[in-house]
Amino acid sequence: MNTGLAILLIVVALVAGLVGGFFLSKKYMMDYFKKNPPINEDTLRMLMMQMGQKPSEKKIRQMMASMKVQTEKQNKKK
């Protein structure tokens, strides 16, 4: 019985550690992406140039603003 109990406790601790680690890492990544968005103005400008468009500053600002609004909407849903 002691061996069975020990195995059960090990399995429960392993599952609890995996679930806890998942949620902690998810929260860390969400905070990281909020502080450091993966797409900035330079990246957007480079992408537009690669697609053959001439990026104007007004267009870049509009796209950044629309992405920011969309991100805030997604965060409010959660």
N, CA, C and O of each residue as an XYZ file, in Angstrom:
312
protein
N       0.827     -1.200      0.000
C       0.000      0.000      0.000
C       0.867      1.258      0.000
O       0.517      2.241     -0.654
N       1.968      1.249      0.706
C       2.838      2.421      0.749
C       3.413      2.746     -0.617
O       3.546      3.920     -0.965
N       3.752      1.740     -1.390
C       4.299      1.967     -2.724
C       3.239      2.575     -3.625
O       3.527      3.496     -4.390
N       2.034      2.076     -3.543
C       0.929      2.620     -4.350
C       0.630      4.063     -3.985
O       0.378      4.890     -4.861
N       0.658      4.361     -2.716
C       0.421      5.733     -2.253
C       1.535      6.667     -2.719
O       1.273      7.802     -3.120
N       2.763      6.195     -2.668
C       3.898      7.002     -3.113
C       3.788      7.305     -4.607
O       4.022      8.440     -5.021
N       3.440      6.323     -5.410
C       3.273      6.522     -6.853
C       2.141      7.499     -7.129
O       2.265      8.376     -7.984
N       1.042      7.347     -6.408
C      -0.093      8.255     -6.581
C       0.298      9.696     -6.248
O      -0.060     10.622     -6.976
N       1.025      9.885     -5.156
C       1.461     11.233     -4.775
C       2.421     11.826     -5.804
O       2.358     13.020     -6.095
N       3.299     11.005     -6.349
C       4.227     11.479     -7.376
C       3.464     11.917     -8.622
O       3.761     12.967     -9.191
N       2.499     11.135     -9.042
C       1.708     11.462    -10.227
C       0.896     12.739     -9.987
O       0.822     13.593    -10.871
N       0.293     12.880     -8.819
C      -0.491     14.081     -8.498
C       0.415     15.311     -8.476
O       0.040     16.364     -8.992
N       1.603     15.186     -7.882
C       2.539     16.313     -7.838
C       3.006     16.681     -9.249
O       3.153     17.862     -9.567
N       3.234     15.688    -10.079
C       3.660     15.941    -11.451
C       2.577     16.683    -12.236
O       2.872     17.653    -12.936
N       1.345     16.238    -12.125
C       0.237     16.893    -12.825
C       0.042     18.315    -12.299
O      -0.161     19.242    -13.084
N       0.101     18.490    -10.997
C      -0.058     19.828    -10.414
C       1.073     20.753    -10.876
O       0.833     21.927    -11.157
N       2.285     20.240    -10.956
C       3.415     21.035    -11.425
C       3.266     21.425    -12.886
O       3.567     22.559    -13.261
N       2.807     20.503    -13.707
C       2.601     20.801    -15.123
C       1.511     21.857    -15.323
O       1.689     22.792    -16.103
N       0.409     21.714    -14.634
C      -0.688     22.681    -14.766
C      -0.254     24.046    -14.243
O      -0.500     25.062    -14.892
N       0.384     24.079    -13.088
C       0.861     25.345    -12.524
C       1.893     26.011    -13.420
O       1.848     27.223    -13.627
N       2.823     25.226    -13.950
C       3.837     25.762    -14.851
C       3.244     26.317    -16.128
O       3.697     27.345    -16.632
N       2.226     25.642    -16.657
C       1.565     26.122    -17.867
C       0.940     27.489    -17.640
O       1.141     28.403    -18.440
N       0.185     27.638    -16.561
C      -0.498     28.904    -16.322
C       0.480     30.028    -15.965
O       0.265     31.177    -16.351
N       1.534     29.710    -15.243
C       2.533     30.726    -14.931
C       3.272     31.188    -16.196
O       3.512     32.382    -16.374
N       3.623     30.259    -17.054
C       4.319     30.639    -18.284
C       3.392     31.398    -19.227
O       3.839     32.302    -19.933
N       2.125     31.049    -19.250
C       1.164     31.770    -20.087
C       1.032     33.216    -19.624
O       1.031     34.133    -20.446
N       0.923     33.425    -18.324
C       0.816     34.780    -17.787
C       2.079     35.583    -18.073
O       2.001     36.758    -18.431
N       3.243     34.954    -17.918
C       4.507     35.631    -18.192
C       4.578     36.068    -19.658
O       4.968     37.199    -19.948
N       4.210     35.193    -20.567
C       4.283     35.529    -21.994
C       3.280     36.618    -22.363
O       3.598     37.482    -23.180
N       2.102     36.602    -21.797
C       1.105     37.644    -22.090
C       1.626     38.996    -21.611
O       1.497     39.993    -22.322
N       2.205     39.042    -20.428
C       2.772     40.294    -19.922
C       3.939     40.747    -20.786
O       4.089     41.939    -21.053
N       4.763     39.807    -21.222
C       5.917     40.133    -22.055
C       5.472     40.730    -23.392
O       6.027     41.735    -23.837
N       4.481     40.120    -24.027
C       4.011     40.621    -25.316
C       3.270     41.945    -25.182
O       3.245     42.747    -26.115
N       2.669     42.169    -24.023
C       2.014     43.457    -23.800
C       3.058     44.571    -23.710
O       2.852     45.669    -24.227
N       4.171     44.280    -23.055
C       5.237     45.276    -22.904
C       6.086     45.396    -24.162
O       6.556     46.487    -24.483
N       6.292     44.298    -24.876
C       7.157     44.268    -26.065
C       6.396     43.643    -27.228
O       6.546     42.449    -27.490
N       5.586     44.427    -27.927
C       4.826     43.840    -29.034
C       5.764     43.298    -30.116
O       6.806     43.892    -30.393
N       5.394     42.181    -30.718
C       6.279     41.562    -31.691
C       6.393     42.349    -33.001
O       7.366     42.171    -33.733
N       5.440     43.198    -33.306
C       5.489     43.993    -34.533
C       5.578     45.464    -34.153
O       4.709     45.991    -33.459
N       6.641     46.123    -34.616
C       6.770     47.552    -34.385
C       6.753     48.269    -35.730
O       6.568     47.632    -36.767
N       6.942     49.567    -35.727
C       6.824     50.347    -36.955
C       7.868     49.955    -37.994
O       7.569     49.904    -39.187
N       9.079     49.681    -37.551
C      10.130     49.296    -38.498
C       9.820     47.961    -39.170
O      10.025     47.798    -40.373
N       9.327     47.013    -38.383
C       8.963     45.715    -38.937
C       7.829     45.860    -39.939
O       7.865     45.262    -41.015
N       6.829     46.647    -39.590
C       5.693     46.879    -40.471
C       6.145     47.553    -41.767
O       5.683     47.196    -42.851
N       7.035     48.512    -41.652
C       7.563     49.211    -42.834
C       8.300     48.223    -43.753
O       8.138     48.264    -44.972
N       9.103     47.346    -43.163
C       9.845     46.367    -43.949
C       8.895     45.382    -44.638
O       9.107     45.026    -45.797
N       7.857     44.944    -43.935
C       6.887     44.022    -44.524
C       6.172     44.661    -45.709
O       5.962     44.015    -46.736
N       5.802     45.920    -45.565
C       5.108     46.603    -46.656
C       6.023     46.770    -47.867
O       5.577     46.630    -49.005
N       7.293     47.068    -47.627
C       8.234     47.215    -48.735
C       8.444     45.876    -49.446
O       8.600     45.847    -50.666
N       8.450     44.774    -48.704
C       8.611     43.454    -49.301
C       7.396     43.075    -50.140
O       7.522     42.327    -51.109
N       6.210     43.590    -49.770
C       4.999     43.315    -50.545
C       4.869     44.250    -51.743
O       3.909     44.144    -52.506
N       5.811     45.155    -51.914
C       5.786     46.034    -53.066
C       5.032     47.328    -52.845
O       4.749     48.041    -53.808
N       4.701     47.650    -51.616
C       4.000     48.898    -51.324
C       5.003     49.923    -50.812
O       5.989     49.584    -50.158
N       4.729     51.167    -51.122
C       5.575     52.244    -50.596
C       4.914     52.746    -49.319
O       3.873     53.401    -49.375
N       5.507     52.446    -48.176
C       4.862     52.797    -46.908
C       5.000     54.288    -46.582
O       6.106     54.811    -46.447
N       3.858     54.950    -46.461
C       3.884     56.333    -45.993
C       3.771     56.325    -44.469
O       3.289     55.363    -43.872
N       4.219     57.402    -43.864
C       4.189     57.477    -42.396
C       2.745     57.439    -41.888
O       2.467     56.849    -40.844
N       1.837     58.064    -42.620
C       0.428     58.081    -42.223
C      -0.144     56.661    -42.233
O      -0.871     56.273    -41.319
N       0.185     55.899    -43.261
C      -0.326     54.538    -43.373
C       0.236     53.655    -42.258
O      -0.482     52.832    -41.690
N       1.515     53.829    -41.949
C       2.146     53.057    -40.868
C       1.457     53.353    -39.541
O       1.132     52.435    -38.788
N       1.233     54.630    -39.256
C       0.581     55.028    -37.996
C      -0.838     54.469    -37.914
O      -1.263     54.010    -36.854
N      -1.581     54.505    -39.042
C      -2.942     53.973    -39.041
C      -2.947     52.478    -38.758
O      -3.777     51.994    -37.988
N      -2.029     51.747    -39.373
C      -1.976     50.302    -39.160
C      -1.577     49.969    -37.723
O      -2.121     49.038    -37.129
N      -0.641     50.715    -37.169
C      -0.246     50.483    -35.776
C      -1.406     50.772    -34.823
O      -1.626     50.040    -33.858
N      -2.146     51.847    -35.104
C      -3.297     52.196    -34.259
C      -4.373     51.120    -34.344
O      -4.967     50.756    -33.329
N      -4.630     50.608    -35.552
C      -5.661     49.578    -35.700
C      -5.239     48.283    -35.014
O      -6.079     47.593    -34.435
N      -3.955     47.941    -35.068
C      -3.482     46.736    -34.374
C      -3.592     46.913    -32.859
O      -3.916     45.965    -32.144
N      -3.324     48.123    -32.372
C      -3.425     48.377    -30.938
C      -4.875     48.249    -30.468
O      -5.142     47.670    -29.415
N      -5.807     48.792    -31.253
C      -7.227     48.693    -30.903
C      -7.672     47.229    -30.904
O      -8.395     46.792    -30.009
N      -7.233     46.476    -31.918
C      -7.607     45.071    -32.003
C      -7.045     44.279    -30.823
O      -7.729     43.407    -30.286
N      -5.833     44.564    -30.422
C      -5.224     43.885    -29.277
C      -5.980     44.201    -27.994
O      -6.194     43.316    -27.165
N      -6.385     45.456    -27.827
C      -7.138     45.831    -26.627
C      -8.496     45.151    -26.602
O      -8.969     44.761    -25.534
N      -9.135     44.999    -27.766
C     -10.418     44.295    -27.830
C     -10.258     42.853    -27.406
O     -11.080     42.330    -26.654
N      -9.205     42.203    -27.884
C      -8.965     40.806    -27.537
C      -8.682     40.664    -26.044
O      -9.108     39.689    -25.425
N      -7.971     41.623    -25.465
C      -7.669     41.554    -24.041
C      -8.912     41.763    -23.185
O      -9.020     41.196    -22.098
N      -9.855     42.578    -23.672
C     -11.090     42.809    -22.914
C     -11.983     41.579    -22.927
O     -12.713     41.342    -21.965
N     -11.942     40.786    -24.005
C     -12.761     39.587    -24.094
C     -12.329     38.555    -23.069
O     -13.153     37.782    -22.579
N     -11.040     38.536    -22.740
C     -10.517     37.549    -21.794
C     -10.790     38.001    -20.427
O     -10.434     37.318    -19.468
